[in-house]
Amino acid sequence: MDRHPPIEAAHRSPRKAAFASWIGSAVEYYDFFIYGTAAALVFGKIFFPEVDPRLAMVAAFATFGVGYVARPVGAFFMGHIGDKFGRKKVLTATILMMGASTFLIGLLPTYGQAGIWAPILLVVLRLLQGLSAAGEQAGANSMTLEHSPPNRRAFYTSFTLSGTQMGLILATLVFLPISALPEDQLLSWGWRIPFFLSAVVVAIGVWVRRSLPETPVFEAEAEAGATPRVPVSELFQTHTPAVVRVVLGALVSVLSTIFGIFVLSFAVNTMHLPRATMLALLIATNVLALAAIPLWAMLADRIGRRPVFIFGALGSAVMIWPTLWAISQADITLIYVFGLLLAGVIYSASNATWPALYGEMFNTRVRLSGMAIGTQIGFALGGFAPSISAAVMGPGPGGWPPVAVLTSVACVIAAAAAFSARETFDVPMERLGHSMATA
């Protein structure tokens, strides 16, 4: 049962919380996504040069997926801190951990310089990135949700995902000129620059977040001495069905990893399309998503979270097919048309809505734990989608249908999970999670 009284609007800071979440997510996911771009373009060649090129690509994508393996572990740890000691402590820890591990990746020796120790160290630092990312979105979403007015929770929490899109834009923009370097310069020193630049964006994120106030509902809980002793234990005693729904709903993220990582590799390495052309597509889709996400979120505040999320998931399940087909035909015009529609518009419906949809399944006592554990288990499964895709893809341009099947199945499962959830867009903050816990 949620023990909080109604929260006065005067105590909320929705705009400040949304901005801090936006810029923090941009910093975190700049770091997280530059790794993915490097894995698609560089890491197979410099960390796994002794194996067949296709196996090297599978190995490089597997190191990308390793970051997702660490995320469920980090979710238990970060969830405990956030629900027991406060959302702000989690958000400070995550941004510092992500920044340090990303900077150190830029200092790593290659396989030619250090042998097997090079990929081992790469995996260790990727694990630290995963531990950090585990608490970032759940912490930012909880912070913003709990500061938001009742009728605009989806809108304000969507800024966390807009920040994620901005992080991907920044990561791709940085790699765009670097990808144009001659091959020897790209592989020797060029790829390191985006990782070194993370120090700048991390400093900005820390500066913005240091003055952010704790949420009113958590402060009320802490002042009453009512924070749970072991949040994770209480979570699974009262909200296990909600956690399962979040895990399955988070499988929609397969679309993001497939489009952002596998598509780039398929287009550049198999179809031999220009790197700059495909990187520009990633930038364009994310710029379009920046505009689409708040609009979908406003719609979710008017008609509910479930219909908007389900539309995005089922639409993505359908649109991945013409997108991959267009790449197999090397038709740049169709690649841009389908890619922008898929990743920029349709997928944004799910992306805009899930922060509110998931966060509103839990009460304040276990909200951060529930969101973190549920999403990170689902994201961990999605994180290996590029590696699985590289393994199951058939030879040549026509080998893409198994990848489309994988993506479609994941998106349909996510839609079904959202369909099974209760609609909460008109439920007051102090009642969120209460009916789920007592049912």
C-alpha positions as CSV (number, residue, x, y, z in Angstrom):
1,M,0.0,0.0,0.0
2,D,1.2,3.5,-0.9
3,R,1.5,5.6,2.3
4,H,1.8,9.1,0.7
5,P,-0.7,11.9,1.1
6,P,-1.6,13.9,-2.0
7,I,1.4,16.1,-3.1
8,E,0.8,19.8,-3.4
9,A,1.6,21.2,-6.9
10,A,3.8,24.0,-5.4
11,H,6.3,21.4,-4.3
12,R,6.8,20.0,-7.7
13,S,9.6,21.1,-10.2
14,P,8.5,19.4,-13.4
15,R,10.4,21.6,-15.9
16,K,13.6,21.4,-13.9
17,A,13.3,17.7,-13.4
18,A,12.5,17.1,-17.1
19,F,15.5,19.2,-18.2
20,A,17.8,17.5,-15.8
21,S,16.5,14.1,-17.0
22,W,16.9,15.2,-20.6
23,I,20.5,16.3,-20.4
24,G,21.5,13.5,-18.1
25,S,20.1,10.9,-20.5
26,A,21.7,12.6,-23.4
27,V,25.1,12.4,-21.7
28,E,24.6,8.7,-20.6
29,Y,23.4,7.6,-24.0
30,Y,26.0,9.5,-25.9
31,D,28.5,7.4,-24.1
32,F,26.4,4.2,-24.5
33,F,25.8,4.7,-28.2
34,I,29.3,5.7,-29.3
35,Y,30.2,2.2,-28.2
36,G,27.5,0.7,-30.5
37,T,28.7,2.8,-33.5
38,A,32.3,1.8,-32.9
39,A,31.3,-1.8,-32.6
40,A,29.6,-1.7,-36.0
41,L,32.4,0.1,-37.8
42,V,35.7,-0.5,-36.0
43,F,35.9,-3.0,-33.1
44,G,35.7,-6.2,-35.1
45,K,38.8,-5.1,-37.0
46,I,41.0,-3.8,-34.1
47,F,39.9,-6.1,-31.2
48,F,39.2,-9.4,-33.1
49,P,41.5,-9.3,-36.1
50,E,42.6,-12.9,-35.9
51,V,39.2,-14.4,-36.8
52,D,37.0,-14.6,-39.9
53,P,35.5,-11.1,-40.6
54,R,31.9,-12.3,-40.1
55,L,32.9,-14.0,-36.7
56,A,34.7,-10.8,-35.8
57,M,31.5,-8.8,-36.3
58,V,29.5,-11.3,-34.2
59,A,32.2,-10.9,-31.5
60,A,32.1,-7.1,-31.7
61,F,28.3,-7.1,-31.4
62,A,28.6,-9.5,-28.5
63,T,30.7,-7.0,-26.6
64,F,27.9,-4.5,-27.3
65,G,25.5,-7.0,-25.8
66,V,27.7,-7.5,-22.7
67,G,26.7,-4.0,-21.5
68,Y,23.1,-5.2,-21.5
69,V,24.0,-8.3,-19.4
70,A,25.3,-6.0,-16.7
71,R,22.2,-3.9,-16.7
72,P,19.9,-6.3,-14.8
73,V,22.6,-6.8,-12.1
74,G,23.0,-3.0,-11.8
75,A,19.2,-2.6,-11.7
76,F,18.9,-4.5,-8.4
77,F,21.7,-2.4,-6.9
78,M,20.6,1.0,-8.3
79,G,17.0,0.2,-7.5
80,H,17.8,-0.4,-3.9
81,I,19.7,2.9,-3.6
82,G,17.0,4.9,-5.4
83,D,14.0,3.5,-3.4
84,K,15.8,3.6,0.0
85,F,18.1,6.6,-0.2
86,G,16.7,8.8,-3.0
87,R,16.5,9.3,-6.8
88,K,19.1,12.0,-6.8
89,K,21.9,9.8,-5.4
90,V,21.3,7.3,-8.2
91,L,21.4,9.9,-10.9
92,T,24.7,11.3,-9.6
93,A,26.3,7.9,-9.4
94,T,25.2,6.7,-12.9
95,I,26.6,9.7,-14.8
96,L,30.0,9.6,-13.1
97,M,30.3,5.8,-13.6
98,M,29.4,6.0,-17.3
99,G,31.7,8.9,-17.9
100,A,34.8,7.2,-16.4
101,S,34.3,3.9,-18.1
102,T,33.7,5.5,-21.5
103,F,36.8,7.7,-21.2
104,L,38.9,4.7,-20.3
105,I,37.7,2.8,-23.4
106,G,39.3,5.5,-25.5
107,L,42.6,4.7,-23.8
108,L,42.5,0.9,-24.5
109,P,45.3,-0.8,-26.5
110,T,44.2,-2.7,-29.6
111,Y,44.7,-6.5,-30.1
112,G,47.8,-5.8,-32.0
113,Q,49.3,-3.9,-29.1
114,A,48.1,-6.0,-26.1
115,G,46.9,-9.3,-27.5
116,I,44.0,-11.0,-25.7
117,W,44.1,-8.4,-22.9
118,A,42.6,-5.8,-25.3
119,P,39.2,-7.4,-25.8
120,I,39.1,-8.5,-22.1
121,L,39.6,-4.9,-20.9
122,L,37.0,-3.8,-23.5
123,V,34.4,-6.2,-22.0
124,V,35.2,-5.1,-18.4
125,L,34.6,-1.4,-19.3
126,R,31.5,-2.3,-21.2
127,L,30.2,-4.1,-18.1
128,L,30.7,-0.9,-16.1
129,Q,28.8,1.1,-18.8
130,G,26.0,-1.4,-18.4
131,L,25.9,-1.0,-14.6
132,S,25.6,2.7,-15.0
133,A,22.9,2.6,-17.6
134,A,20.9,0.3,-15.4
135,G,19.9,3.1,-13.1
136,E,19.9,6.1,-15.4
137,Q,16.5,5.9,-17.2
138,A,14.6,4.4,-14.2
139,G,16.1,7.1,-11.9
140,A,15.4,9.9,-14.4
141,N,11.9,8.6,-15.2
142,S,11.0,8.2,-11.5
143,M,12.3,11.7,-10.7
144,T,10.3,13.3,-13.5
145,L,7.2,11.3,-13.0
146,E,7.1,12.2,-9.3
147,H,7.6,15.9,-10.1
148,S,4.9,16.1,-12.8
149,P,1.4,17.4,-12.6
150,P,-1.3,14.6,-12.9
151,N,-2.5,15.4,-16.4
152,R,1.0,15.8,-18.0
153,R,3.0,12.9,-16.6
154,A,3.6,11.3,-20.0
155,F,4.7,14.6,-21.5
156,Y,7.3,15.4,-18.9
157,T,8.6,11.8,-18.6
158,S,9.0,11.7,-22.3
159,F,11.9,14.1,-22.0
160,T,14.0,11.3,-20.7
161,L,13.6,9.5,-24.0
162,S,14.1,12.7,-25.9
163,G,17.5,12.9,-24.1
164,T,18.3,9.4,-25.2
165,Q,17.6,10.4,-28.8
166,M,19.8,13.4,-28.4
167,G,22.6,11.2,-27.1
168,L,22.3,9.1,-30.2
169,I,22.4,12.2,-32.4
170,L,25.5,13.5,-30.7
171,A,27.2,10.1,-30.9
172,T,26.5,9.8,-34.6
173,L,27.4,13.4,-35.3
174,V,30.8,12.9,-33.7
175,F,31.4,9.7,-35.7
176,L,30.3,11.3,-39.0
177,P,33.5,13.2,-39.7
178,I,35.6,10.5,-38.1
179,S,34.1,7.8,-40.3
180,A,35.4,9.8,-43.3
181,L,39.0,9.4,-42.2
182,P,41.2,7.1,-44.2
183,E,40.9,3.5,-42.9
184,D,44.3,3.4,-41.3
185,Q,43.8,6.6,-39.4
186,L,40.2,5.6,-38.3
187,L,41.5,2.3,-36.9
188,S,44.6,3.7,-35.2
189,W,43.5,6.9,-33.5
190,G,40.3,8.3,-35.0
191,W,37.9,6.0,-33.2
192,R,39.2,7.1,-29.8
193,I,38.1,10.8,-30.1
194,P,34.4,10.3,-29.4
195,F,35.3,8.4,-26.2
196,F,37.6,11.2,-25.0
197,L,34.9,13.8,-25.7
198,S,32.7,12.1,-23.1
199,A,34.6,13.9,-20.4
200,V,33.1,17.2,-21.6
201,V,29.5,16.1,-21.8
202,V,29.7,14.3,-18.4
203,A,30.9,17.5,-16.7
204,I,27.9,19.3,-18.2
205,G,25.5,16.6,-16.9
206,V,26.9,16.7,-13.4
207,W,26.7,20.5,-13.2
208,V,23.0,20.4,-14.3
209,R,22.0,17.6,-11.9
210,R,23.6,18.9,-8.7
211,S,20.9,21.4,-7.9
212,L,17.9,19.2,-8.8
213,P,15.7,18.7,-5.7
214,E,14.5,15.3,-4.5
215,T,10.9,14.4,-5.4
216,P,8.2,15.5,-3.0
217,V,6.7,12.0,-2.6
218,F,10.1,10.4,-1.8
219,E,10.9,13.3,0.7
220,A,7.5,12.7,2.4
221,E,8.3,9.0,2.7
222,A,11.8,9.6,4.0
223,E,10.6,12.2,6.6
224,A,8.0,9.7,7.8
225,G,10.7,7.0,8.1
226,A,8.6,4.9,5.7
227,T,11.2,4.0,3.1
228,P,11.3,0.2,2.6
229,R,14.0,-1.7,4.3
230,V,14.6,-4.0,1.3
231,P,12.8,-2.4,-1.7
232,V,13.5,-5.4,-4.0
233,S,12.0,-7.9,-1.6
234,E,8.8,-5.7,-1.3
235,L,8.7,-5.3,-5.0
236,F,8.4,-9.0,-5.7
237,Q,6.0,-9.5,-2.9
238,T,3.5,-6.9,-4.2
239,H,4.3,-6.1,-7.9
240,T,5.6,-9.2,-9.6
241,P,3.0,-9.2,-12.5
242,A,3.9,-5.5,-13.2
243,V,7.6,-6.4,-13.3
244,V,6.9,-9.2,-15.8
245,R,4.8,-6.8,-18.0
246,V,7.7,-4.3,-18.0
247,V,10.2,-7.0,-19.0
248,L,8.1,-8.1,-21.9
249,G,7.2,-4.5,-22.9
250,A,10.8,-3.6,-22.9
251,L,11.4,-6.1,-25.8
252,V,10.2,-3.3,-28.1
253,S,13.8,-2.0,-27.7
254,V,14.9,-4.8,-30.1
255,L,13.8,-2.4,-32.8
256,S,16.2,0.3,-31.5
257,T,19.2,-1.9,-31.3
258,I,18.5,-3.6,-34.7
259,F,18.0,-0.2,-36.4
260,G,20.9,1.6,-34.7
261,I,23.5,-1.2,-34.9
262,F,22.6,-4.1,-37.2
263,V,21.2,-1.9,-40.0
264,L,24.3,0.2,-40.0
265,S,26.5,-2.9,-40.3
266,F,24.3,-4.6,-42.9
267,A,24.2,-1.5,-45.1
268,V,27.9,-0.7,-44.8
269,N,29.6,-4.1,-44.6
270,T,27.3,-6.2,-46.7
271,M,25.7,-3.8,-49.1
272,H,28.8,-1.5,-49.2
273,L,26.7,1.7,-48.9
274,P,28.7,4.8,-47.8
275,R,29.2,5.0,-44.0
276,A,28.4,8.7,-44.1
277,T,25.1,8.1,-45.8
278,M,23.9,5.6,-43.2
279,L,25.2,7.7,-40.3
280,A,23.3,10.7,-41.7
281,L,20.1,8.5,-41.8
282,L,20.6,7.7,-38.1
283,I,20.9,11.4,-37.3
284,A,17.8,12.2,-39.4
285,T,15.6,9.6,-37.7
286,N,16.6,10.8,-34.3
287,V,16.0,14.5,-35.1
288,L,12.6,13.5,-36.4
289,A,12.0,11.5,-33.2
290,L,12.9,14.5,-31.1
291,A,9.8,16.2,-32.6
292,A,7.6,13.1,-32.6
293,I,8.2,12.0,-29.0
294,P,6.6,14.9,-27.1
295,L,3.6,14.8,-29.6
296,W,3.0,11.1,-28.9
297,A,3.4,11.8,-25.2
298,M,0.8,14.5,-25.3
299,L,-1.6,12.1,-27.1
300,A,-0.9,9.5,-24.3
301,D,-1.9,12.1,-21.7
302,R,-5.3,12.5,-23.5
303,I,-6.3,9.0,-24.6
304,G,-4.1,6.8,-22.4
305,R,-0.7,5.1,-22.5
306,R,-1.8,1.6,-23.8
307,P,-3.2,2.5,-27.3
308,V,-0.2,4.8,-28.1
309,F,2.4,2.2,-27.0
310,I,0.6,-0.7,-28.8
311,F,0.4,1.3,-32.1
312,G,4.2,2.0,-31.9
313,A,5.0,-1.6,-31.2
314,L,2.8,-3.2,-33.8
315,G,3.7,-0.6,-36.4
316,S,7.4,-1.3,-35.8
317,A,6.8,-5.0,-36.3
318,V,5.4,-4.3,-39.7
319,M,7.7,-1.5,-40.9
320,I,11.0,-3.4,-40.2
321,W,10.2,-5.6,-43.3
322,P,10.2,-2.8,-46.0
323,T,13.1,-1.1,-44.3
324,L,15.4,-4.1,-44.4
325,W,14.2,-4.9,-48.0
326,A,15.1,-1.4,-49.1
327,I,18.6,-1.8,-47.7
328,S,19.0,-5.2,-49.6
329,Q,18.1,-3.3,-52.8
330,A,20.6,-0.6,-52.0
331,D,17.9,2.0,-52.8
332,I,18.9,5.1,-50.8
333,T,15.6,6.9,-51.4
334,L,13.5,4.0,-50.1
335,I,15.9,3.4,-47.2
336,Y,15.4,7.0,-46.1
337,V,11.6,6.9,-46.6
338,F,11.1,3.7,-44.7
339,G,13.8,4.4,-42.1
340,L,12.5,7.8,-41.2
341,L,8.9,6.4,-40.9
342,L,9.9,3.4,-38.8
343,A,12.5,4.8,-36.4
344,G,11.6,8.5,-36.5
345,V,7.8,8.3,-36.3
346,I,6.2,4.9,-35.5
347,Y,8.7,3.6,-33.0
348,S,8.6,7.0,-31.2
349,A,5.0,6.2,-30.1
350,S,6.2,3.4,-27.9
351,N,9.4,5.3,-26.9
352,A,7.4,8.3,-25.8
353,T,4.9,6.4,-23.8
354,W,6.8,3.7,-21.9
355,P,8.3,5.9,-19.2
356,A,4.8,6.8,-17.9
357,L,3.3,3.4,-18.7
358,Y,5.9,1.5,-16.7
359,G,6.4,4.0,-13.9
360,E,2.7,4.2,-13.2
361,M,2.5,0.4,-12.6
362,F,4.4,0.9,-9.3
363,N,3.9,2.9,-6.1
364,T,6.6,5.3,-4.8
365,R,8.1,2.7,-2.4
366,V,9.3,0.4,-5.2
367,R,8.9,2.5,-8.4
368,L,12.6,2.9,-9.2
369,S,13.4,-0.8,-8.5
370,G,10.4,-2.0,-10.5
371,M,11.3,0.2,-13.5
372,A,15.0,-0.5,-13.4
373,I,14.7,-4.3,-13.0
374,G,11.9,-4.7,-15.5
375,T,13.3,-2.6,-18.2
376,Q,16.9,-3.7,-17.8
377,I,16.0,-7.4,-18.1
378,G,14.0,-6.6,-21.2
379,F,16.8,-4.4,-22.6
380,A,19.4,-7.1,-21.8
381,L,17.4,-9.5,-24.1
382,G,17.2,-6.8,-26.7
383,G,20.9,-5.9,-26.4
384,F,21.9,-9.2,-27.9
385,A,19.6,-8.7,-30.9
386,P,22.4,-7.4,-33.2
387,S,24.7,-10.3,-32.3
388,I,21.9,-12.8,-32.8
389,S,21.0,-11.1,-36.1
390,A,24.6,-11.3,-37.3
391,A,24.6,-15.0,-36.5
392,V,21.2,-16.0,-38.1
393,M,21.4,-13.7,-41.1
394,G,21.8,-15.6,-44.4
395,P,24.6,-14.9,-46.9
396,G,24.5,-11.9,-49.1
397,P,21.9,-9.2,-49.6
398,G,18.9,-11.6,-49.4
399,G,19.8,-12.9,-45.9
400,W,17.8,-10.4,-43.9
401,P,14.3,-12.0,-43.4
402,P,15.4,-13.9,-40.2
403,V,16.3,-10.6,-38.7
404,A,12.9,-9.1,-39.6
405,V,11.2,-12.1,-38.0
406,L,13.2,-11.7,-34.8
407,T,12.3,-8.0,-34.6
408,S,8.6,-8.5,-35.4
409,V,8.2,-11.2,-32.8
410,A,9.8,-9.0,-30.1
411,C,7.5,-6.1,-30.9
412,V,4.4,-8.2,-30.9
413,I,5.2,-9.6,-27.5
414,A,5.8,-6.0,-26.2
415,A,2.4,-5.0,-27.6
416,A,0.7,-7.9,-25.9
417,A,2.3,-7.0,-22.6
418,A,1.0,-3.4,-22.8
419,F,-2.5,-4.7,-23.7
420,S,-2.6,-6.8,-20.5
421,A,-1.7,-3.8,-18.3
422,R,-4.2,-1.4,-16.7
423,E,-4.7,2.1,-18.0
424,T,-3.4,4.6,-15.5
425,F,-3.3,8.0,-17.3
426,D,-6.2,9.3,-15.0
427,V,-5.0,7.7,-11.7
428,P,-3.7,10.2,-9.0
429,M,-0.1,9.8,-8.0
430,E,-0.9,8.7,-4.5
431,R,-3.0,5.8,-5.9
432,L,-0.5,4.6,-8.5
433,G,0.5,1.0,-7.9
434,H,-2.0,0.6,-5.1
435,S,-4.6,-1.4,-6.9
436,M,-1.9,-3.6,-8.5
437,A,-0.4,-4.3,-5.1
438,T,-3.6,-5.3,-3.4
439,A,-5.2,-7.2,-6.3
